[in-house]
Amino acid sequence: MKKTFLTLIIAATLFSCKNDKGSATIISNTSGSAIGNDDTISRSYTALVDEVQAADTSITPANAYSDLFTDSAALSAFMQKNPANETDAKGMVNFYKNRNYQFAWFTSEGLTEQGRGFWSLYSYDEKRSADKGLKLRMDSLAEMDTLRIAKGDSSFVKTELELTKAFMQYARTNPDKIFANRLSINRFVPAKHQSASVLADSILMENADTANAARNSYALLKTHLRKYADALKQGGWEPISFKGKVKKGGSSPMISALKKRMLMTGDISGTDTTGIFNDTLETAVRSYQQRTGLAPTGIINDSLIKALNVPAEVRMEQIIVNMNRMLWLPANIARDHISVNIPSFSLAVYEADAKVFDMNVITGKQGTNTMMFYGDLNQIVFSPYWNVPQSIVKAELMPAMKRNPNYLKSKNMEIVSRGNDSIPKIRQLPGEGNSLGKVKFLFPNSYDIYFHDTEAKNLFNKKNRALSHGCIRLQDPTKMTTYLLRNDASWTPEKINAAMNSGKEQYVKVSKPVPVIINYFTSWVDDNGLLNFRDDVYEKDKEVRAKMFGVVRTI
């Protein structure tokens, strides 16, 4: 009976394909493996064909989200060798037919943002049960910020289909962990270019959002999406031309235009459109600067005008891109957690969803990006060694050692061993000058990313703090340490200070591990209900815009 069911579902798949790139051959289960569980009720051929959807032939290489495609033959072969239950099998069939057999998780440039998002969610929640082979491949691929895949390279087909099978299983068995599970799968994984206006209308027609949606800003962003969609339907806004300087108390026709724009952005309430630079406008300017990551001076300057002149359509695209990122957040984010947002260079600590404190951070620079993932902070390391990554040893230390034989000694470093590849393993001793400072915080992950102190405190004064080799430097590591050890009375401020300055490495377990969520949001609604925008420091928005809307824009 199970063999018959497999034959029927694959037959239904192939016979209903009108634009397949593969052969239309019925493939039976010659191995005898089961696609259905013992309690699966076999469907009739006719019923199964009725349930399997037709391929969306409107998707072509010209308008597809991904430039990689598979075919029905590859899907059929995979399903025979990798059995799934009836629901997941039919889900995979429809998933790829809805995409016209386009890849969901990879493009020729590597993992898509949705691929990274799902893998972060899946590997965090399923770390004990995830397939080890898939985990090794995905962890390796996820570490690569850039990756080129030849369009005829079949080696990625298996990984692509394994991810889809995992996605179907995860969505079915963990409905409470998939955010906004009421949405169709195609909203999670876009299939083709759409205009921002069309996609906005589709999003705004969705049912009421859940409480979980409000927790991670999705529902709040949706409210602002409506405002921008309405503004665009009314023609959007013309660029503001502002020359010279107008001080507070002065007047100019340009001030009137500025006030009208800030009425549209919601930074001014009321009806004041006079040409006078008054307290109302100064407050509005500060508000707008604050929520767009500019210095809140209250002064009208070029950076303010540039931000205000970003077209309404472009801001709407930015909101949609970030709403899609939020779909990959787990619905049941722990109410006690640490959240890092890379574009805002900020960290916040939450208890019961209420912010306890926040601080500035330094993240990875372009080329050594900080990765987006979830982990559990479970250890503090006082007076740490810095085990220098091999990439840094090769690119920076070895050339310096060649120029100066005393370089390692001058940096308080030592060679631990020499590998077979001739690249030595080097570490920096604890103490003054250590690149990790006086303490680091571990949340085990495949990317070797952690929080740590730094002696370069002056870097926190910079606006763009994408400056590290990938790890996250904390502005106030003492505050973080004190917080994490707050329930252990033996760790007094004096003892913490002594451990930080002992020069002897010491590991301390955190009694209750704290979830860490590292995200990349260039648009979100903050704790005060204000819509925020930030620069696209890693050009992630730019990449997704091209795939989602078919346009290349840089704000």
C-alpha positions as CSV (number, residue, x, y, z in Angstrom):
1,M,0.0,0.0,0.0
2,K,2.8,2.4,0.9
3,K,4.6,1.7,-2.4
4,T,1.4,2.4,-4.3
5,F,1.0,5.7,-2.5
6,L,4.5,6.8,-3.5
7,T,3.8,5.9,-7.2
8,L,0.6,7.9,-7.2
9,I,1.9,11.1,-5.7
10,I,4.9,11.2,-8.0
11,A,2.6,10.3,-11.0
12,A,0.3,13.1,-10.0
13,T,3.3,15.5,-9.8
14,L,4.6,14.6,-13.2
15,F,1.3,14.4,-15.1
16,S,0.1,17.8,-13.8
17,C,3.3,19.6,-14.8
18,K,2.8,21.7,-17.9
19,N,6.2,23.4,-18.0
20,D,8.6,20.9,-16.3
21,K,12.2,21.0,-17.3
22,G,12.6,17.3,-16.6
23,S,11.3,14.1,-18.1
24,A,7.7,13.1,-17.5
25,T,8.3,9.5,-16.5
26,I,6.4,7.7,-13.7
27,I,9.0,6.7,-11.2
28,S,7.9,3.9,-8.8
29,N,9.4,3.1,-5.4
30,T,11.8,0.3,-6.5
31,S,13.6,0.4,-3.2
32,G,10.4,-0.4,-1.3
33,S,11.0,2.5,1.1
34,A,7.9,4.2,2.5
35,I,6.8,7.8,1.8
36,G,3.8,7.4,4.1
37,N,3.7,6.2,7.7
38,D,1.9,3.0,8.6
39,D,-1.2,4.9,9.6
40,T,-1.3,6.9,6.3
41,I,-4.6,6.4,4.4
42,S,-3.8,5.9,0.7
43,R,-5.7,8.3,-1.5
44,S,-7.1,7.5,-4.9
45,Y,-5.2,8.6,-8.0
46,T,-7.9,11.0,-9.0
47,A,-8.1,12.6,-5.5
48,L,-4.4,13.0,-5.4
49,V,-4.2,14.7,-8.8
50,D,-6.9,17.1,-7.7
51,E,-4.9,18.0,-4.6
52,V,-1.6,18.6,-6.3
53,Q,-1.5,22.1,-7.7
54,A,-0.5,23.0,-11.2
55,A,3.0,24.6,-11.8
56,D,3.1,28.3,-11.8
57,T,4.4,28.9,-15.3
58,S,4.3,32.6,-14.9
59,I,7.7,32.2,-13.1
60,T,10.6,32.3,-15.5
61,P,14.3,32.8,-15.2
62,A,13.7,36.5,-16.0
63,N,11.4,37.2,-13.0
64,A,12.4,34.4,-10.5
65,Y,13.7,35.2,-7.1
66,S,16.5,32.6,-7.6
67,D,18.4,32.0,-10.8
68,L,18.7,28.3,-10.0
69,F,16.1,25.7,-11.0
70,T,15.7,22.0,-10.5
71,D,13.1,19.7,-12.2
72,S,10.5,17.0,-11.4
73,A,12.9,14.2,-12.1
74,A,15.3,15.4,-9.4
75,L,12.5,15.9,-7.0
76,S,11.0,12.4,-7.7
77,A,14.4,10.7,-7.3
78,F,15.0,12.6,-4.0
79,M,11.6,11.7,-2.6
80,Q,12.2,8.0,-3.3
81,K,15.5,8.0,-1.5
82,N,14.4,10.2,1.3
83,P,10.9,9.2,2.4
84,A,8.5,11.6,4.0
85,N,5.0,11.3,5.3
86,E,2.0,12.1,3.1
87,T,1.6,15.7,4.3
88,D,5.2,16.6,3.9
89,A,5.5,14.8,0.5
90,K,2.5,16.6,-0.9
91,G,3.8,19.9,0.6
92,M,7.2,19.5,-1.2
93,V,5.4,18.8,-4.5
94,N,3.2,21.8,-4.2
95,F,6.1,24.0,-2.9
96,Y,8.2,23.4,-6.0
97,K,5.3,23.5,-8.4
98,N,4.3,26.9,-7.0
99,R,7.9,28.0,-7.7
100,N,8.0,26.4,-11.1
101,Y,10.9,24.2,-9.7
102,Q,12.9,27.2,-8.8
103,F,15.4,26.8,-5.9
104,A,14.1,28.2,-2.6
105,W,17.2,28.4,-0.5
106,F,20.1,29.0,-2.9
107,T,20.9,31.3,-5.8
108,S,24.1,31.2,-7.9
109,E,25.5,33.6,-5.3
110,G,25.0,31.1,-2.4
111,L,22.5,30.9,0.4
112,T,19.5,33.2,0.2
113,E,18.6,35.3,3.2
114,Q,15.6,33.0,3.7
115,G,17.9,30.0,3.6
116,R,20.0,31.6,6.4
117,G,16.9,32.6,8.3
118,F,15.4,29.1,8.2
119,W,18.7,27.4,9.1
120,S,19.2,29.7,12.1
121,L,15.7,28.9,13.3
122,Y,15.9,25.2,12.6
123,S,19.5,24.5,13.9
124,Y,18.8,26.4,17.1
125,D,15.5,24.6,17.9
126,E,16.5,21.2,16.5
127,K,20.2,21.2,17.6
128,R,19.9,17.7,19.1
129,S,17.8,16.0,16.4
130,A,19.0,17.8,13.2
131,D,20.6,15.5,10.6
132,K,24.3,15.6,11.2
133,G,25.3,15.5,7.6
134,L,23.0,18.4,6.7
135,K,24.2,20.3,9.7
136,L,27.9,20.0,8.7
137,R,27.1,21.1,5.2
138,M,24.9,24.0,6.2
139,D,27.2,25.3,8.9
140,S,30.0,25.3,6.4
141,L,27.9,27.1,3.8
142,A,26.5,29.6,6.3
143,E,30.0,30.7,7.3
144,M,30.6,31.8,3.7
145,D,29.3,35.3,3.2
146,T,29.9,35.0,-0.5
147,L,29.7,31.7,-2.5
148,R,29.4,31.1,-6.2
149,I,27.3,28.2,-7.5
150,A,27.5,27.2,-11.1
151,K,24.0,26.9,-12.6
152,G,24.6,23.3,-13.7
153,D,26.1,22.2,-10.4
154,S,24.0,19.3,-9.2
155,S,25.8,19.0,-5.9
156,F,23.5,21.6,-4.3
157,V,20.3,20.0,-5.4
158,K,20.4,17.4,-2.6
159,T,21.1,20.1,0.0
160,E,18.3,22.3,-1.4
161,L,15.8,19.5,-1.2
162,E,16.9,18.3,2.2
163,L,16.3,21.9,3.5
164,T,12.9,21.9,2.0
165,K,12.0,18.5,3.6
166,A,13.3,19.8,6.9
167,F,11.2,23.0,6.5
168,M,8.0,21.0,5.8
169,Q,8.6,18.8,8.8
170,Y,9.5,21.7,11.1
171,A,6.5,23.8,10.1
172,R,4.2,20.8,10.6
173,T,5.5,19.6,13.9
174,N,6.4,23.0,15.4
175,P,3.5,25.3,14.5
176,D,4.1,27.3,17.7
177,K,7.7,28.0,16.7
178,I,7.1,29.2,13.2
179,F,6.2,32.9,13.5
180,A,2.9,33.8,12.0
181,N,2.2,30.3,10.7
182,R,-1.1,31.5,9.3
183,L,0.8,32.8,6.3
184,S,1.3,30.8,3.2
185,I,4.7,29.3,2.6
186,N,5.2,31.6,-0.4
187,R,5.2,34.6,2.0
188,F,8.1,33.0,3.8
189,V,10.0,32.2,0.7
190,P,9.4,34.6,-2.2
191,A,9.2,33.1,-5.6
192,K,9.3,36.0,-8.1
193,H,9.7,39.7,-8.5
194,Q,6.8,41.8,-7.4
195,S,6.3,45.6,-7.1
196,A,6.5,46.8,-3.6
197,S,2.9,48.3,-4.0
198,V,1.5,44.9,-5.0
199,L,3.3,43.0,-2.3
200,A,2.3,45.7,0.3
201,D,-1.4,45.3,-0.7
202,S,-1.1,41.5,-0.2
203,I,0.5,41.9,3.2
204,L,-2.1,44.5,4.3
205,M,-4.9,42.1,3.4
206,E,-3.7,39.5,5.9
207,N,-5.7,38.6,8.9
208,A,-5.1,40.2,12.3
209,D,-1.6,39.5,13.6
210,T,-0.8,37.4,16.6
211,A,0.5,38.6,20.0
212,N,3.9,37.0,19.0
213,A,3.9,39.2,15.9
214,A,3.7,42.3,18.0
215,R,6.5,41.1,20.2
216,N,9.0,41.2,17.4
217,S,7.8,44.3,15.7
218,Y,6.1,42.7,12.6
219,A,2.6,43.9,13.4
220,L,3.9,47.4,14.3
221,L,5.9,47.6,11.0
222,K,2.8,46.5,9.2
223,T,1.0,49.6,10.6
224,H,3.7,51.9,9.2
225,L,3.7,49.9,5.9
226,R,0.1,51.0,5.5
227,K,1.1,54.7,6.0
228,Y,3.8,54.5,3.3
229,A,1.5,52.6,0.9
230,D,-1.2,55.2,1.3
231,A,1.4,58.0,0.8
232,L,2.6,56.3,-2.4
233,K,-0.9,56.0,-3.8
234,Q,-1.3,59.8,-3.3
235,G,1.9,60.4,-5.3
236,G,4.6,60.0,-2.7
237,W,6.7,63.1,-2.1
238,E,9.0,65.4,-4.0
239,P,12.6,65.9,-2.9
240,I,13.2,68.8,-0.6
241,S,15.7,71.3,-1.9
242,F,17.4,73.0,1.1
243,K,20.3,75.3,0.6
244,G,22.1,77.4,3.2
245,K,21.4,77.4,6.9
246,V,18.4,78.5,8.9
247,K,18.9,78.8,12.6
248,K,16.2,78.4,15.2
249,G,14.0,81.5,15.2
250,G,14.7,82.2,11.5
251,S,12.3,81.8,8.6
252,S,12.4,80.5,5.1
253,P,10.0,79.0,2.5
254,M,12.2,75.9,2.8
255,I,11.1,75.5,6.5
256,S,7.5,75.3,5.4
257,A,8.4,72.5,2.9
258,L,10.3,70.7,5.7
259,K,7.4,70.9,8.1
260,K,5.0,69.5,5.5
261,R,7.3,66.6,4.9
262,M,7.6,65.9,8.6
263,L,3.8,66.0,8.9
264,M,3.8,63.1,6.4
265,T,6.5,61.2,8.3
266,G,4.6,61.6,11.5
267,D,7.3,63.6,13.3
268,I,5.0,66.7,13.6
269,S,1.4,66.5,14.7
270,G,-1.0,69.3,14.1
271,T,-1.3,71.7,11.2
272,D,1.8,74.0,11.6
273,T,3.3,74.6,8.2
274,T,4.6,78.1,8.7
275,G,8.1,79.1,7.5
276,I,9.4,79.7,11.0
277,F,12.0,77.4,12.6
278,N,10.3,77.1,16.0
279,D,10.5,74.7,19.0
280,T,8.0,72.3,17.3
281,L,10.3,71.8,14.3
282,E,13.4,71.5,16.4
283,T,11.7,68.7,18.4
284,A,10.6,67.0,15.2
285,V,14.1,67.2,13.7
286,R,15.6,65.6,16.8
287,S,13.0,62.8,16.7
288,Y,13.6,62.1,13.0
289,Q,17.4,62.1,13.5
290,Q,17.1,59.8,16.5
291,R,15.0,57.2,14.7
292,T,17.2,57.3,11.5
293,G,20.5,56.8,13.4
294,L,21.7,60.4,13.0
295,A,23.1,62.6,15.8
296,P,20.0,64.1,17.4
297,T,21.3,67.7,17.2
298,G,18.0,69.4,16.1
299,I,20.0,71.1,13.4
300,I,18.9,71.0,9.8
301,N,21.9,69.6,7.8
302,D,22.7,67.7,4.7
303,S,22.4,64.2,6.3
304,L,18.8,65.1,7.5
305,I,17.7,66.3,4.1
306,K,19.3,63.2,2.4
307,A,17.3,60.9,4.8
308,L,14.1,62.8,4.3
309,N,14.5,62.6,0.5
310,V,14.5,58.8,0.4
311,P,11.4,58.1,-1.8
312,A,8.3,56.7,-0.1
313,E,8.5,53.6,-2.4
314,V,12.1,52.9,-1.3
315,R,11.2,53.2,2.4
316,M,8.2,50.9,1.7
317,E,10.5,48.3,0.1
318,Q,12.8,48.6,3.2
319,I,9.9,47.9,5.5
320,I,8.8,44.8,3.5
321,V,12.4,43.4,3.4
322,N,12.6,43.7,7.2
323,M,9.1,42.2,7.7
324,N,10.3,39.2,5.8
325,R,13.3,38.9,8.1
326,M,11.0,38.9,11.1
327,L,9.1,36.0,9.7
328,W,12.1,33.8,10.5
329,L,12.2,34.8,14.2
330,P,10.8,32.0,16.4
331,A,7.3,32.8,17.7
332,N,8.3,31.7,21.2
333,I,11.3,33.9,21.7
334,A,12.3,33.6,25.3
335,R,10.9,36.5,27.2
336,D,14.4,36.8,28.9
337,H,16.9,37.2,26.2
338,I,19.8,39.3,24.7
339,S,19.1,40.9,21.4
340,V,21.8,42.4,19.1
341,N,20.9,44.4,16.0
342,I,23.9,44.7,13.6
343,P,22.8,47.8,11.6
344,S,22.1,49.8,14.8
345,F,25.3,48.6,16.5
346,S,23.2,48.0,19.6
347,L,22.5,45.3,22.2
348,A,19.5,45.1,24.5
349,V,18.8,42.8,27.5
350,Y,15.2,41.9,28.1
351,E,13.4,40.3,31.1
352,A,9.8,39.3,30.6
353,D,9.8,41.3,27.3
354,A,10.8,44.5,29.2
355,K,14.2,46.1,28.4
356,V,16.5,46.0,31.4
357,F,19.3,47.9,29.8
358,D,21.0,48.4,26.4
359,M,24.5,49.4,25.2
360,N,26.4,50.2,22.1
361,V,28.4,47.4,20.4
362,I,31.0,47.0,17.7
363,T,30.3,44.4,15.0
364,G,32.2,42.8,12.1
365,K,33.4,45.0,9.3
366,Q,32.4,44.3,5.7
367,G,34.2,41.2,4.6
368,T,34.3,39.8,8.1
369,N,30.6,40.2,8.8
370,T,29.0,39.2,12.1
371,M,26.6,36.4,11.3
372,M,22.9,36.3,12.1
373,F,22.0,33.4,14.3
374,Y,20.6,32.3,17.7
375,G,22.6,30.8,20.6
376,D,22.6,30.4,24.4
377,L,25.1,32.4,26.5
378,N,26.3,29.9,29.1
379,Q,29.9,30.9,30.1
380,I,31.9,33.9,31.1
381,V,35.7,33.8,30.7
382,F,37.7,36.2,32.8
383,S,41.2,37.3,31.7
384,P,40.9,35.4,28.5
385,Y,43.5,34.2,26.1
386,W,42.8,35.3,22.5
387,N,43.2,32.3,20.2
388,V,43.9,34.2,17.0
389,P,41.8,32.9,14.1
390,Q,43.9,31.2,11.4
391,S,42.6,33.7,8.8
392,I,44.1,36.6,10.8
393,V,47.3,34.7,11.5
394,K,47.8,34.2,7.7
395,A,46.6,37.6,6.5
396,E,48.0,39.9,9.3
397,L,50.4,38.2,11.8
398,M,52.6,36.2,9.4
399,P,53.5,39.3,7.2
400,A,54.1,41.3,10.4
401,M,56.3,38.5,11.8
402,K,58.3,38.5,8.6
403,R,58.9,42.2,8.8
404,N,59.7,42.2,12.6
405,P,61.0,39.0,14.3
406,N,60.0,40.5,17.7
407,Y,56.4,41.2,16.6
408,L,54.8,38.5,18.6
409,K,56.7,39.4,21.8
410,S,55.7,43.0,21.4
411,K,52.0,42.0,21.2
412,N,52.3,39.6,24.2
413,M,51.6,36.7,21.8
414,E,53.0,33.2,21.6
415,I,53.1,30.3,19.2
416,V,51.1,27.4,20.6
417,S,51.9,24.9,17.8
418,R,52.6,24.7,14.1
419,G,50.1,22.9,11.9
420,N,50.8,20.8,8.9
421,D,49.8,23.7,6.6
422,S,52.7,25.8,7.9
423,I,50.3,28.3,9.5
424,P,51.2,28.5,13.2
425,K,48.5,28.5,16.0
426,I,49.0,31.7,17.9
427,R,47.4,33.1,21.0
428,Q,47.6,36.3,22.9
429,L,48.2,36.1,26.6
430,P,45.7,37.6,29.2
431,G,46.5,41.0,30.5
432,E,47.2,44.5,29.2
433,G,46.9,44.9,25.5
434,N,44.8,41.7,25.0
435,S,42.4,42.2,22.0
436,L,39.5,40.6,24.0
437,G,40.0,42.9,27.0
438,K,39.3,41.6,30.4
439,V,36.3,39.3,29.8
440,K,34.5,37.4,27.1
441,F,31.1,35.8,26.9
442,L,30.4,32.5,25.1
443,F,27.3,31.2,23.4
444,P,28.5,28.2,21.4
445,N,28.0,28.4,17.7
446,S,29.5,27.3,14.4
447,Y,30.9,30.8,13.6
448,D,33.2,31.2,16.6
449,I,31.4,34.5,17.4
450,Y,31.2,35.8,21.0
451,F,30.9,39.0,23.0
452,H,34.0,40.5,24.5
453,D,35.6,43.5,26.1
454,T,38.0,45.8,24.2
455,E,40.7,48.3,25.1
456,A,39.8,50.4,22.1
457,K,37.0,52.3,23.9
458,N,37.4,55.3,21.6
459,L,35.8,53.3,18.7
460,F,32.4,53.4,20.4
461,N,32.2,57.1,19.6
462,K,32.1,56.3,15.8
463,K,28.7,56.4,14.0
464,N,29.6,53.3,11.9
465,R,30.9,50.7,14.2
466,A,31.3,47.8,11.8
467,L,35.0,47.5,12.7
468,S,35.7,44.0,14.2
469,H,36.8,40.7,12.7
470,G,33.3,39.3,13.3
471,C,32.9,39.1,17.1
472,I,30.9,41.6,19.0
473,R,32.6,44.1,21.4
474,L,30.6,45.4,24.3
475,Q,30.8,49.0,25.5
476,D,30.1,48.0,29.1
477,P,31.3,44.4,29.7
478,T,31.3,44.9,33.5
479,K,27.6,45.7,33.4
480,M,26.9,42.6,31.4
481,T,29.0,40.5,33.8
482,T,27.3,41.8,36.9
483,Y,23.9,41.2,35.3
484,L,24.7,37.6,34.3
485,L,26.0,36.8,37.8
486,R,23.4,38.7,39.7
487,N,21.9,35.6,41.3
488,D,25.2,34.4,42.7
489,A,25.9,36.3,45.9
490,S,29.5,35.1,45.9
491,W,30.2,37.2,42.8
492,T,30.6,40.6,44.4
493,P,31.7,43.7,42.4
494,E,35.1,43.3,44.1
495,K,35.4,39.6,43.1
496,I,34.4,40.4,39.5
497,N,37.0,43.2,39.3
498,A,39.7,40.9,40.7
499,A,38.9,38.1,38.2
500,M,39.0,40.6,35.3
501,N,42.4,41.8,36.3
502,S,44.0,38.6,37.5
503,G,45.9,37.8,34.3
504,K,44.8,34.2,34.8
505,E,42.1,32.8,32.6
506,Q,39.0,31.6,34.5
507,Y,35.8,30.0,33.1
508,V,32.5,30.6,35.0
509,K,29.2,28.9,34.1
510,V,26.1,31.0,33.9
511,S,23.5,29.4,36.2
512,K,20.7,29.9,33.7
513,P,21.8,30.2,30.0
514,V,20.4,33.3,28.3
515,P,19.2,33.1,24.7
516,V,21.1,35.4,22.3
517,I,19.5,36.6,19.1
518,I,21.7,38.3,16.6
519,N,19.7,40.0,13.8
520,Y,20.0,42.4,10.9
521,F,17.1,44.9,10.9
522,T,17.4,48.2,9.0
523,S,13.8,49.0,9.9
524,W,11.9,48.2,13.1
525,V,9.6,49.8,15.6
526,D,11.3,50.6,18.9
527,D,10.1,50.3,22.5
528,N,8.7,53.9,22.3
529,G,6.6,53.0,19.2
530,L,8.8,54.9,16.8
531,L,9.6,53.7,13.3
532,N,13.4,53.3,12.9
533,F,15.6,53.2,9.8
534,R,19.3,52.4,9.6
535,D,22.0,52.2,7.0
536,D,22.4,48.9,5.1
537,V,25.9,48.3,6.4
538,Y,26.4,44.9,4.8
539,E,24.2,45.7,1.8
540,K,21.9,42.9,2.7
541,D,18.8,45.0,1.9
542,K,20.3,45.8,-1.5
543,E,20.7,42.0,-2.3
544,V,17.2,41.2,-1.2
545,R,15.6,44.2,-3.1
546,A,17.1,42.9,-6.3
547,K,15.6,39.4,-5.8
548,M,12.3,40.5,-4.3
549,F,11.4,43.5,-6.4
550,G,13.7,43.2,-9.4
551,V,15.4,46.5,-8.7
552,V,18.8,47.5,-7.5
553,R,18.8,50.4,-5.0
554,T,21.2,51.8,-2.5
555,I,19.8,54.2,0.0
